[in-house]
Amino acid sequence: MKKLFIFCLMGLFSLLMIPAGALANPLSQDAVAAAEHFAEVIDSGNSNVAYNQASPLLRLAQEEQEFKDDIERTHRLLGPVQQRKLRAIRSIGIYPRFPDGDYLIVQFEARTQYKNKAAEVILLRHQDGVWLVADYSIR
């Protein structure tokens, strides 16, 4: 009985040693990678490339020039993102202004040139086997 207890305790301990990322859903990992890539494209000053790689929903909701102007205005106000850290991922089926679907909200805590803590929020929609950005904001 004592050996069984020790064996179970060792098993529990080894489970606790597995990094949280290893237990994450691969779809969520793909979504986070897509969100990070999109944000990095914006960081590099290529908002037109980001716009063209986004979901058709983003392009329907916002004209390209309006999207580029919003990004440029935010960069002038907050400065460029210098660091970002994943804060949360949330799965939802309904989002205001968009059709029902398979969405993930990916939230980063970002540090910019002029703001120590900003919330960078990226809405992704799963379409045709890939995660595409449907909305982007940083506040």
Secondary structure by P-SEA (a helix, b strand, c coil): caaaaaaaaaaaaaaaaccccccccaaaaaaaaaaaaaaaaaaacaaaaaaaaccaaaaaaccaaaaaaaaaaaaaacccccbbbbcbbbbbcccccccccbbbbbbbbcccccccbbbbbbbbbbcccbbbbcccccc
